[in-house]
Amino acid sequence: MARIEGVTARKAGPFVHLVYWFSRRQVGKLAGRKPERMLEPLEMFARVPRLLFGYGMLEAAAVKSNLVDHHIKNLAELKAATMTNCEYCIDMGSSIARRAGMSDEQLFALSSYRDSKLFSDLDKLVLDYAVGMSRTPVEISDELFSALRQHFDDAQLVELTSMIALENMRGRFNLALGIGSANFSEGMVCAIPDPPITGR
């Protein structure tokens, strides 16, 4: 249960109401479902409309940026979600990835992708990047970044990095405020959260 009561559509002013309407449409299109609690993170941001506006602009820009293949971005975002253990993000991300062509077997294998034949060498490289970026502190070796440069130009690397960082922000925001699964993937397979990283 969320730690703060969000601003529901019933209580929202005209601007927030418009943001909710647009977001419900866009998220439903991406995830293929419109569960009742799908806008819970936005309802929290609506407590500070200026932040809601800025966050909305960031999400809109991320959706419209298409320099990197959608499969790669979905894979990286979902892996980052499993690293933060955000139920909302894993639930929604699994639904989006499934609609983009990821199989149930791949969703299950994501937690042990290094040993799986279900992912290409490029997939594994991107997943390594998502893992390294989602650690605290961030761990990206020069070798890993150099290997990424063989496949992506500078602008694509910025887009990919931005998507993984955005997913980390989403997950940490949701976890801190107690936002759980919204049931985007109810009755379907979801990716498995990664075990927490402890000590060295």
BAKELO-407138 format. One line per field, with one value per atom (N, C-alpha, C, CB): atom name; residue in three letters; x, y, z. Coordinates in steps of 0.2 Angstrom, whole numbers, plus 5000, padded with zeros to 4 digits. Glycine has a CB too. Layout:
N
atom	(CA,...)
type	(ALA,...)
px	(X,...)
py	(Y,...)
pz	(Z,...)
END
This chain:
200
atom	(N,CA,C,CB,N,CA,C,CB,N,CA,C,CB,N,CA,C,CB,N,CA,C,CB,N,CA,C,CB,N,CA,C,CB,N,CA,C,CB,N,CA,C,CB,N,CA,C,CB,N,CA,C,CB,N,CA,C,CB,N,CA,C,CB,N,CA,C,CB,N,CA,C,CB,N,CA,C,CB,N,CA,C,CB,N,CA,C,CB,N,CA,C,CB,N,CA,C,CB,N,CA,C,CB,N,CA,C,CB,N,CA,C,CB,N,CA,C,CB,N,CA,C,CB,N,CA,C,CB,N,CA,C,CB,N,CA,C,CB,N,CA,C,CB,N,CA,C,CB,N,CA,C,CB,N,CA,C,CB,N,CA,C,CB,N,CA,C,CB,N,CA,C,CB,N,CA,C,CB,N,CA,C,CB,N,CA,C,CB,N,CA,C,CB,N,CA,C,CB,N,CA,C,CB,N,CA,C,CB,N,CA,C,CB,N,CA,C,CB,N,CA,C,CB,N,CA,C,CB,N,CA,C,CB,N,CA,C,CB,N,CA,C,CB,N,CA,C,CB,N,CA,C,CB,N,CA,C,CB,N,CA,C,CB,N,CA,C,CB,N,CA,C,CB,N,CA,C,CB,N,CA,C,CB,N,CA,C,CB,N,CA,C,CB,N,CA,C,CB,N,CA,C,CB,N,CA,C,CB,N,CA,C,CB,N,CA,C,CB,N,CA,C,CB,N,CA,C,CB,N,CA,C,CB,N,CA,C,CB,N,CA,C,CB,N,CA,C,CB,N,CA,C,CB,N,CA,C,CB,N,CA,C,CB,N,CA,C,CB,N,CA,C,CB,N,CA,C,CB,N,CA,C,CB,N,CA,C,CB,N,CA,C,CB,N,CA,C,CB,N,CA,C,CB,N,CA,C,CB,N,CA,C,CB,N,CA,C,CB,N,CA,C,CB,N,CA,C,CB,N,CA,C,CB,N,CA,C,CB,N,CA,C,CB,N,CA,C,CB,N,CA,C,CB,N,CA,C,CB,N,CA,C,CB,N,CA,C,CB,N,CA,C,CB,N,CA,C,CB,N,CA,C,CB,N,CA,C,CB,N,CA,C,CB,N,CA,C,CB,N,CA,C,CB,N,CA,C,CB,N,CA,C,CB,N,CA,C,CB,N,CA,C,CB,N,CA,C,CB,N,CA,C,CB,N,CA,C,CB,N,CA,C,CB,N,CA,C,CB,N,CA,C,CB,N,CA,C,CB,N,CA,C,CB,N,CA,C,CB,N,CA,C,CB,N,CA,C,CB,N,CA,C,CB,N,CA,C,CB,N,CA,C,CB,N,CA,C,CB,N,CA,C,CB,N,CA,C,CB,N,CA,C,CB,N,CA,C,CB,N,CA,C,CB,N,CA,C,CB,N,CA,C,CB,N,CA,C,CB,N,CA,C,CB,N,CA,C,CB,N,CA,C,CB,N,CA,C,CB,N,CA,C,CB,N,CA,C,CB,N,CA,C,CB,N,CA,C,CB,N,CA,C,CB,N,CA,C,CB,N,CA,C,CB,N,CA,C,CB,N,CA,C,CB,N,CA,C,CB,N,CA,C,CB,N,CA,C,CB,N,CA,C,CB,N,CA,C,CB,N,CA,C,CB,N,CA,C,CB,N,CA,C,CB,N,CA,C,CB,N,CA,C,CB,N,CA,C,CB,N,CA,C,CB,N,CA,C,CB,N,CA,C,CB,N,CA,C,CB,N,CA,C,CB,N,CA,C,CB,N,CA,C,CB,N,CA,C,CB,N,CA,C,CB,N,CA,C,CB,N,CA,C,CB,N,CA,C,CB,N,CA,C,CB,N,CA,C,CB,N,CA,C,CB,N,CA,C,CB,N,CA,C,CB,N,CA,C,CB,N,CA,C,CB,N,CA,C,CB,N,CA,C,CB,N,CA,C,CB,N,CA,C,CB,N,CA,C,CB,N,CA,C,CB,N,CA,C,CB,N,CA,C,CB,N,CA,C,CB,N,CA,C,CB,N,CA,C,CB,N,CA,C,CB,N,CA,C,CB,N,CA,C,CB,N,CA,C,CB,N,CA,C,CB,N,CA,C,CB,N,CA,C,CB,N,CA,C,CB,N,CA,C,CB,N,CA,C,CB,N,CA,C,CB,N,CA,C,CB,N,CA,C,CB,N,CA,C,CB,N,CA,C,CB,N,CA,C,CB,N,CA,C,CB,N,CA,C,CB)
type	(MET,MET,MET,MET,ALA,ALA,ALA,ALA,ARG,ARG,ARG,ARG,ILE,ILE,ILE,ILE,GLU,GLU,GLU,GLU,GLY,GLY,GLY,GLY,VAL,VAL,VAL,VAL,THR,THR,THR,THR,ALA,ALA,ALA,ALA,ARG,ARG,ARG,ARG,LYS,LYS,LYS,LYS,ALA,ALA,ALA,ALA,GLY,GLY,GLY,GLY,PRO,PRO,PRO,PRO,PHE,PHE,PHE,PHE,VAL,VAL,VAL,VAL,HIS,HIS,HIS,HIS,LEU,LEU,LEU,LEU,VAL,VAL,VAL,VAL,TYR,TYR,TYR,TYR,TRP,TRP,TRP,TRP,PHE,PHE,PHE,PHE,SER,SER,SER,SER,ARG,ARG,ARG,ARG,ARG,ARG,ARG,ARG,GLN,GLN,GLN,GLN,VAL,VAL,VAL,VAL,GLY,GLY,GLY,GLY,LYS,LYS,LYS,LYS,LEU,LEU,LEU,LEU,ALA,ALA,ALA,ALA,GLY,GLY,GLY,GLY,ARG,ARG,ARG,ARG,LYS,LYS,LYS,LYS,PRO,PRO,PRO,PRO,GLU,GLU,GLU,GLU,ARG,ARG,ARG,ARG,MET,MET,MET,MET,LEU,LEU,LEU,LEU,GLU,GLU,GLU,GLU,PRO,PRO,PRO,PRO,LEU,LEU,LEU,LEU,GLU,GLU,GLU,GLU,MET,MET,MET,MET,PHE,PHE,PHE,PHE,ALA,ALA,ALA,ALA,ARG,ARG,ARG,ARG,VAL,VAL,VAL,VAL,PRO,PRO,PRO,PRO,ARG,ARG,ARG,ARG,LEU,LEU,LEU,LEU,LEU,LEU,LEU,LEU,PHE,PHE,PHE,PHE,GLY,GLY,GLY,GLY,TYR,TYR,TYR,TYR,GLY,GLY,GLY,GLY,MET,MET,MET,MET,LEU,LEU,LEU,LEU,GLU,GLU,GLU,GLU,ALA,ALA,ALA,ALA,ALA,ALA,ALA,ALA,ALA,ALA,ALA,ALA,VAL,VAL,VAL,VAL,LYS,LYS,LYS,LYS,SER,SER,SER,SER,ASN,ASN,ASN,ASN,LEU,LEU,LEU,LEU,VAL,VAL,VAL,VAL,ASP,ASP,ASP,ASP,HIS,HIS,HIS,HIS,HIS,HIS,HIS,HIS,ILE,ILE,ILE,ILE,LYS,LYS,LYS,LYS,ASN,ASN,ASN,ASN,LEU,LEU,LEU,LEU,ALA,ALA,ALA,ALA,GLU,GLU,GLU,GLU,LEU,LEU,LEU,LEU,LYS,LYS,LYS,LYS,ALA,ALA,ALA,ALA,ALA,ALA,ALA,ALA,THR,THR,THR,THR,MET,MET,MET,MET,THR,THR,THR,THR,ASN,ASN,ASN,ASN,CYS,CYS,CYS,CYS,GLU,GLU,GLU,GLU,TYR,TYR,TYR,TYR,CYS,CYS,CYS,CYS,ILE,ILE,ILE,ILE,ASP,ASP,ASP,ASP,MET,MET,MET,MET,GLY,GLY,GLY,GLY,SER,SER,SER,SER,SER,SER,SER,SER,ILE,ILE,ILE,ILE,ALA,ALA,ALA,ALA,ARG,ARG,ARG,ARG,ARG,ARG,ARG,ARG,ALA,ALA,ALA,ALA,GLY,GLY,GLY,GLY,MET,MET,MET,MET,SER,SER,SER,SER,ASP,ASP,ASP,ASP,GLU,GLU,GLU,GLU,GLN,GLN,GLN,GLN,LEU,LEU,LEU,LEU,PHE,PHE,PHE,PHE,ALA,ALA,ALA,ALA,LEU,LEU,LEU,LEU,SER,SER,SER,SER,SER,SER,SER,SER,TYR,TYR,TYR,TYR,ARG,ARG,ARG,ARG,ASP,ASP,ASP,ASP,SER,SER,SER,SER,LYS,LYS,LYS,LYS,LEU,LEU,LEU,LEU,PHE,PHE,PHE,PHE,SER,SER,SER,SER,ASP,ASP,ASP,ASP,LEU,LEU,LEU,LEU,ASP,ASP,ASP,ASP,LYS,LYS,LYS,LYS,LEU,LEU,LEU,LEU,VAL,VAL,VAL,VAL,LEU,LEU,LEU,LEU,ASP,ASP,ASP,ASP,TYR,TYR,TYR,TYR,ALA,ALA,ALA,ALA,VAL,VAL,VAL,VAL,GLY,GLY,GLY,GLY,MET,MET,MET,MET,SER,SER,SER,SER,ARG,ARG,ARG,ARG,THR,THR,THR,THR,PRO,PRO,PRO,PRO,VAL,VAL,VAL,VAL,GLU,GLU,GLU,GLU,ILE,ILE,ILE,ILE,SER,SER,SER,SER,ASP,ASP,ASP,ASP,GLU,GLU,GLU,GLU,LEU,LEU,LEU,LEU,PHE,PHE,PHE,PHE,SER,SER,SER,SER,ALA,ALA,ALA,ALA,LEU,LEU,LEU,LEU,ARG,ARG,ARG,ARG,GLN,GLN,GLN,GLN,HIS,HIS,HIS,HIS,PHE,PHE,PHE,PHE,ASP,ASP,ASP,ASP,ASP,ASP,ASP,ASP,ALA,ALA,ALA,ALA,GLN,GLN,GLN,GLN,LEU,LEU,LEU,LEU,VAL,VAL,VAL,VAL,GLU,GLU,GLU,GLU,LEU,LEU,LEU,LEU,THR,THR,THR,THR,SER,SER,SER,SER,MET,MET,MET,MET,ILE,ILE,ILE,ILE,ALA,ALA,ALA,ALA,LEU,LEU,LEU,LEU,GLU,GLU,GLU,GLU,ASN,ASN,ASN,ASN,MET,MET,MET,MET,ARG,ARG,ARG,ARG,GLY,GLY,GLY,GLY,ARG,ARG,ARG,ARG,PHE,PHE,PHE,PHE,ASN,ASN,ASN,ASN,LEU,LEU,LEU,LEU,ALA,ALA,ALA,ALA,LEU,LEU,LEU,LEU,GLY,GLY,GLY,GLY,ILE,ILE,ILE,ILE,GLY,GLY,GLY,GLY,SER,SER,SER,SER,ALA,ALA,ALA,ALA,ASN,ASN,ASN,ASN,PHE,PHE,PHE,PHE,SER,SER,SER,SER,GLU,GLU,GLU,GLU,GLY,GLY,GLY,GLY,MET,MET,MET,MET,VAL,VAL,VAL,VAL,CYS,CYS,CYS,CYS,ALA,ALA,ALA,ALA,ILE,ILE,ILE,ILE,PRO,PRO,PRO,PRO,ASP,ASP,ASP,ASP,PRO,PRO,PRO,PRO,PRO,PRO,PRO,PRO,ILE,ILE,ILE,ILE,THR,THR,THR,THR,GLY,GLY,GLY,GLY,ARG,ARG,ARG,ARG)
px	(5004,5000,5004,4995,5003,5007,5007,5004,5012,5013,5010,5021,5009,5006,5000,5011,4994,4988,4989,4982,4989,4989,4983,4991,4984,4979,4975,4981,4969,4965,4962,4959,4959,4956,4951,4954,4947,4941,4943,4937,4949,4951,4956,4955,4958,4963,4960,4966,4964,4962,4962,4967,4961,4960,4967,4958,4973,4979,4981,4985,4980,4982,4977,4981,4971,4966,4968,4959,4970,4972,4978,4974,4983,4989,4987,4994,4982,4980,4977,4975,4972,4969,4974,4964,4979,4984,4988,4988,4990,4995,4991,4997,4985,4981,4981,4974,4980,4979,4986,4977,4992,4998,5001,5003,5000,5002,4998,5001,4991,4987,4989,4980,4991,4994,5000,4995,5005,5011,5010,5016,5007,5006,5000,5005,4996,4990,4985,4993,4985,4980,4980,4982,4974,4973,4970,4968,4974,4972,4970,4977,4966,4964,4969,4959,4975,4980,4986,4983,4985,4990,4993,4987,4990,4993,4995,4987,4996,4998,5004,4998,5009,5015,5014,5021,5010,5008,5004,5004,5000,4995,5000,4990,5005,5010,5013,5016,5016,5019,5014,5021,5008,5003,5002,4996,5005,5005,5010,5008,5014,5018,5018,5026,5013,5011,5017,5006,5022,5028,5032,5032,5033,5036,5033,5038,5026,5022,5023,5015,5023,5024,5031,5023,5036,5043,5044,5048,5041,5042,5038,5039,5032,5028,5032,5022,5036,5039,5045,5042,5048,5054,5051,5057,5046,5043,5041,5037,5038,5036,5042,5032,5047,5053,5056,5058,5056,5059,5055,5059,5048,5044,5045,5037,5046,5047,5054,5045,5059,5066,5067,5071,5069,5069,5076,5063,5081,5088,5090,5093,5088,5089,5083,5092,5085,5079,5075,5082,5068,5064,5065,5057,5067,5069,5074,5071,5080,5085,5083,5091,5080,5078,5073,5074,5068,5064,5068,5058,5072,5077,5080,5081,5084,5088,5083,5091,5078,5073,5071,5067,5069,5066,5071,5063,5077,5083,5084,5089,5084,5085,5079,5085,5073,5068,5069,5061,5071,5073,5078,5074,5083,5088,5086,5094,5081,5079,5073,5076,5071,5065,5059,5068,5058,5051,5046,5052,5041,5035,5031,5030,5030,5026,5030,5025,5036,5040,5041,5047,5042,5043,5036,5045,5031,5024,5023,5019,5024,5022,5028,5022,5034,5039,5039,5046,5036,5035,5030,5034,5024,5019,5021,5013,5025,5027,5032,5031,5037,5042,5038,5047,5033,5029,5026,5024,5023,5019,5024,5015,5031,5036,5039,5041,5037,5040,5044,5044,5045,5049,5045,5051,5048,5044,5044,5047,5039,5039,5046,5033,5049,5055,5060,5057,5061,5065,5064,5065,5058,5056,5059,5048,5058,5060,5068,5058,5071,5078,5082,5080,5078,5082,5086,5077,5084,5088,5095,5084,5095,5101,5104,5101,5103,5104,5111,5103,5116,5123,5124,5128,5120,5120,5115,5120,5111,5105,5107,5099,5104,5105,5099,5105,5095,5089,5090,5083,5096,5098,5105,5100,5105,5110,5116,5108,5122,5128,5127,5134,5123,5122,5117,5119,5112,5107,5111,5102,5116,5119,5124,5124,5126,5131,5126,5134,5120,5116,5113,5110,5112,5110,5116,5108,5122,5128,5128,5134,5126,5126,5121,5125,5115,5109,5111,5103,5114,5116,5121,5119,5126,5132,5129,5137,5124,5121,5117,5118,5114,5109,5112,5104,5118,5122,5123,5129,5124,5127,5133,5121,5139,5139,5139,5146,5138,5138,5145,5136,5144,5151,5151,5151,5153,5154,5161,5150,5164,5171,5172,5174,5179,5180,5179,5188,5181,5180,5173,5183,5168,5161,5159,5157,5161,5159,5162,5161,5168,5171,5167,5178,5165,5161,5155,5160,5151,5145,5146,5142,5152,5153,5154,5160,5155,5155,5148,5158,5143,5136,5132,5133,5134,5130,5134,5127,5131,5135,5134,5133,5137,5136,5129,5140,5125,5118,5114,5115,5115,5112,5114,5113,5120,5123,5120,5130,5119,5116,5108,5116,5105,5098,5097,5095,5101,5101,5103,5106,5108,5110,5104,5116,5101,5095,5089,5093,5088,5082,5084,5081,5090,5091,5091,5098,5094,5094,5087,5098,5082,5075,5072,5072,5073,5070,5072,5072,5079,5081,5077,5089,5076,5073,5066,5073,5062,5055,5055,5053,5060,5059,5061,5065,5066,5067,5062,5074,5059,5053,5047,5051,5046,5040,5041,5039,5047,5049,5049,5056,5051,5052,5045,5056,5040,5033,5028,5030,5031,5027,5022,5023,5024,5019,5021,5020,5016,5017,5014,5013,5013,5011,5004,5011,5003,4996,4992,4997,4995,4992,4992,4985,4997,4997,4998,5003,5002,5003,4999,5011,4994,4990,4988,4983,4990,4988,4993,4981,4999,5004,5011,5004,5016,5022,5026,5027,5029,5033,5040,5030,5045,5052,5053,5056,5058,5059,5064,5063,5063,5067,5074,5064,5079,5086,5087,5091,5091,5092,5096,5096,5094,5098,5105,5095,5109,5116,5119,5119,5122,5125,5132,5121,5135,5142,5146,5144,5153,5157,5162,5162)
py	(4994,5000,5006,5000,5011,5017,5021,5022,5024,5028,5035,5029,5037,5044,5043,5049,5047,5046,5051,5048,5048,5052,5056,5047,5060,5065,5061,5072,5059,5055,5059,5051,5056,5060,5064,5055,5062,5065,5072,5061,5072,5077,5082,5075,5080,5083,5090,5079,5095,5101,5099,5107,5104,5103,5101,5109,5104,5102,5095,5107,5093,5086,5081,5085,5083,5079,5077,5082,5082,5081,5077,5088,5078,5073,5066,5076,5065,5058,5055,5058,5059,5056,5054,5062,5059,5057,5051,5063,5051,5046,5039,5047,5039,5033,5030,5034,5034,5032,5029,5038,5033,5031,5025,5036,5024,5018,5012,5019,5013,5008,5005,5010,5010,5008,5004,5014,5006,5002,4996,5007,4995,4989,4985,4991,4987,4983,4982,4976,4985,4985,4992,4979,4993,4999,4997,5004,4994,4992,4998,4988,4997,5003,5007,5000,5004,5008,5010,5004,5010,5011,5018,5010,5023,5030,5031,5035,5026,5028,5032,5022,5031,5035,5042,5032,5043,5050,5054,5050,5050,5053,5055,5047,5052,5055,5061,5049,5061,5067,5073,5066,5072,5077,5081,5074,5078,5082,5089,5078,5088,5094,5095,5093,5099,5099,5101,5104,5105,5107,5101,5112,5096,5090,5085,5087,5085,5081,5083,5082,5090,5092,5091,5100,5092,5090,5083,5092,5079,5071,5069,5068,5072,5070,5072,5074,5078,5080,5075,5087,5073,5068,5061,5067,5059,5052,5053,5050,5059,5060,5060,5066,5063,5063,5056,5068,5052,5046,5041,5043,5042,5038,5040,5039,5046,5048,5048,5056,5046,5045,5038,5047,5038,5031,5030,5030,5032,5030,5023,5035,5020,5013,5009,5013,5003,4998,4997,4991,4997,4996,4989,4996,4984,4978,4979,4972,4982,4984,4988,4987,4993,4998,4994,5004,4990,4987,4982,4983,4978,4974,4977,4970,4983,4986,4989,4992,4992,4995,4989,4998,4984,4978,4975,4973,4975,4972,4977,4971,4984,4989,4988,4996,4987,4986,4980,4985,4975,4969,4970,4963,4974,4976,4980,4980,4985,4989,4985,4996,4980,4976,4980,4973,4984,4988,4984,4995,4982,4978,4981,4976,4988,4991,4991,4999,4992,4993,4986,4996,4981,4974,4972,4969,4973,4971,4975,4973,4981,4985,4983,4993,4983,4982,4975,4982,4970,4963,4963,4958,4967,4968,4971,4972,4977,4980,4976,4987,4972,4968,4962,4965,4959,4954,4956,4951,4962,4965,4967,4971,4968,4969,4963,4974,4957,4951,4947,4953,4949,4945,4939,4949,4933,4927,4926,4921,4921,4920,4917,4915,4913,4910,4915,4905,4920,4925,4929,4930,4930,4934,4930,4935,4923,4919,4919,4912,4919,4918,4925,4916,4931,4937,4937,4943,4934,4934,4930,4931,4926,4922,4923,4915,4929,4930,4928,4937,4928,4927,4920,4928,4915,4908,4906,4904,4910,4908,4909,4913,4904,4905,4908,4897,4911,4915,4922,4914,4924,4931,4931,4935,4936,4937,4940,4941,4940,4943,4951,4942,4954,4961,4962,4964,4958,4958,4957,4952,4953,4952,4958,4945,4961,4967,4972,4969,4973,4979,4977,4979,4971,4969,4970,4961,4968,4970,4977,4968,4981,4989,4991,4992,4988,4989,4987,4986,4981,4979,4984,4972,4985,4990,4997,4991,4999,5006,5006,5009,5000,4999,4998,4994,4996,4995,5002,4991,5001,5007,5005,5009,5008,5013,5010,5017,5014,5012,5009,5018,5003,5000,4998,4993,5003,5002,5002,5008,4997,4996,5000,4989,5002,5004,4999,5007,4993,4987,4987,4981,4987,4986,4992,4986,4998,5004,5004,5011,5001,5001,4996,4999,4990,4985,4988,4979,4992,4995,5000,4999,5003,5008,5004,5011,4998,4994,4993,4987,4994,4993,5000,4988,5005,5011,5017,5011,5022,5029,5033,5033,5038,5042,5044,5049,5046,5048,5042,5051,5036,5030,5028,5025,5029,5028,5032,5028,5039,5043,5041,5051,5039,5037,5031,5036,5026,5020,5021,5015,5025,5027,5031,5031,5035,5039,5035,5044,5030,5025,5021,5021,5018,5014,5019,5011,5025,5029,5031,5036,5032,5034,5028,5036,5022,5016,5016,5010,5017,5017,5023,5018,5028,5034,5031,5040,5029,5026,5021,5023,5016,5011,5014,5006,5018,5020,5025,5024,5029,5033,5029,5037,5024,5019,5015,5014,5013,5009,5013,5006,5019,5024,5026,5030,5026,5028,5022,5033,5016,5010,5009,5011,5010,5009,5002,5014,4998,4991,4989,4986,4983,4981,4984,4973,4985,4988,4983,4994,4977,4971,4972,4970,4975,4975,4968,4979,4963,4957,4951,4955,4953,4948,4942,4952,4936,4930,4928,4931,4932,4931,4931,4937,4929,4928,4935,4924,4936,4942,4940,4945,4945,4944,4943,4950,4940,4938,4944,4931,4947,4952,4949,4955,4952,4950,4950,4955,4945,4946,4952,4939,4955,4961,4960,4963,4965,4965,4967,4970,4962,4964,4963,4959,4968,4968,4966,4963,4966,4964,4959,4970)
pz	(5000,5000,5000,5006,4996,4995,5002,4990,5003,5009,5009,5011,5003,5002,4998,4999,5000,4995,4989,4999,4984,4977,4976,4972,4971,4969,4963,4966,4965,4961,4955,4964,4950,4944,4947,4939,4952,4954,4958,4959,4961,4964,4960,4971,4954,4950,4947,4945,4946,4943,4935,4944,4931,4924,4921,4920,4923,4920,4922,4922,4928,4930,4927,4938,4926,4923,4916,4923,4912,4906,4905,4902,4910,4910,4911,4916,4916,4917,4911,4923,4908,4902,4896,4899,4895,4890,4892,4889,4898,4901,4901,4908,4903,4903,4896,4905,4891,4884,4882,4879,4883,4881,4884,4882,4891,4895,4892,4902,4892,4889,4883,4889,4878,4872,4872,4867,4876,4877,4880,4881,4886,4890,4888,4897,4884,4882,4886,4880,4892,4897,4901,4902,4904,4908,4915,4904,4919,4926,4930,4930,4935,4939,4942,4945,4944,4948,4943,4954,4937,4932,4933,4925,4935,4936,4943,4934,4947,4954,4955,4958,4951,4952,4950,4947,4944,4942,4948,4936,4951,4956,4962,4959,4963,4968,4965,4970,4959,4956,4956,4949,4956,4955,4962,4954,4967,4973,4972,4979,4967,4966,4958,4968,4956,4948,4944,4947,4947,4943,4941,4946,4946,4945,4941,4952,4941,4937,4929,4938,4928,4922,4919,4922,4923,4921,4920,4926,4924,4923,4917,4930,4916,4910,4904,4910,4904,4898,4897,4899,4902,4901,4899,4908,4901,4899,4891,4903,4890,4883,4878,4882,4880,4876,4875,4879,4881,4880,4875,4887,4876,4871,4864,4873,4862,4856,4853,4855,4857,4855,4852,4861,4846,4843,4839,4838,4842,4840,4841,4843,4846,4848,4847,4855,4844,4843,4849,4841,4848,4854,4858,4852,4855,4858,4863,4853,4861,4865,4871,4861,4870,4875,4880,4873,4878,4882,4887,4878,4884,4887,4893,4883,4891,4896,4902,4893,4900,4905,4910,4902,4907,4911,4916,4907,4913,4917,4923,4913,4922,4927,4932,4924,4930,4934,4939,4931,4936,4941,4946,4936,4944,4948,4954,4945,4953,4959,4963,4956,4960,4963,4963,4970,4959,4959,4956,4955,4960,4957,4952,4963,4953,4948,4941,4950,4941,4935,4932,4936,4936,4933,4930,4938,4933,4931,4924,4936,4924,4918,4912,4919,4914,4909,4906,4913,4910,4907,4902,4913,4903,4899,4892,4902,4893,4887,4883,4889,4886,4883,4879,4888,4883,4880,4873,4885,4874,4868,4862,4870,4864,4859,4856,4862,4859,4856,4860,4850,4867,4871,4873,4877,4873,4875,4882,4872,4885,4892,4894,4893,4890,4892,4893,4886,4889,4889,4896,4883,4897,4904,4910,4904,4910,4915,4915,4914,4909,4909,4910,4902,4911,4911,4918,4912,4923,4929,4928,4935,4923,4922,4915,4924,4912,4905,4903,4904,4907,4905,4902,4911,4906,4904,4899,4910,4897,4892,4885,4894,4881,4874,4871,4871,4875,4872,4871,4877,4872,4871,4867,4878,4862,4858,4861,4852,4858,4861,4863,4857,4858,4859,4865,4852,4865,4871,4877,4870,4878,4884,4886,4883,4880,4881,4884,4875,4882,4884,4891,4879,4892,4899,4904,4899,4902,4906,4908,4903,4903,4904,4909,4897,4908,4913,4920,4910,4921,4927,4930,4927,4926,4929,4931,4924,4927,4929,4935,4923,4936,4941,4948,4939,4948,4954,4958,4953,4964,4968,4972,4974,4970,4965,4958,4966,4953,4946,4944,4941,4940,4939,4931,4942,4927,4920,4918,4916,4916,4914,4907,4914,4906,4900,4894,4900,4896,4891,4889,4894,4894,4892,4888,4899,4890,4886,4879,4889,4878,4872,4867,4872,4870,4867,4864,4871,4868,4867,4861,4872,4860,4855,4848,4856,4848,4842,4839,4843,4843,4840,4840,4845,4844,4845,4844,4852,4841,4840,4847,4834,4847,4853,4855,4852,4850,4852,4854,4845,4851,4853,4860,4849,4862,4869,4874,4869,4872,4877,4878,4874,4872,4873,4877,4866,4876,4880,4887,4877,4889,4895,4899,4895,4895,4898,4900,4893,4896,4897,4903,4891,4904,4910,4916,4909,4916,4921,4923,4920,4918,4920,4923,4913,4921,4924,4931,4920,4933,4940,4944,4940,4941,4944,4946,4940,4941,4942,4948,4935,4947,4952,4959,4951,4960,4967,4969,4967,4965,4967,4970,4961,4966,4967,4974,4962,4974,4981,4987,4980,4986,4992,4995,4991,4990,4991,4992,4986,4992,4993,4987,4999,4981,4975,4973,4970,4973,4971,4964,4976,4962,4956,4954,4955,4948,4946,4942,4942,4941,4938,4930,4941,4927,4920,4917,4918,4921,4919,4922,4920,4925,4929,4925,4932,4927,4924,4919,4921,4918,4913,4917,4908,4913,4916,4916,4911,4922,4923,4924,4930,4923,4924,4932,4922,4934,4941,4943,4941,4949,4952,4954,4959,4953,4955,4962,4951,4965,4972,4974,4974,4980,4982,4982,4989,4980,4980,4987,4975,4990,4997,4997,5002,5001,5002,4996,5007,4997,4991,4994,4989)
END
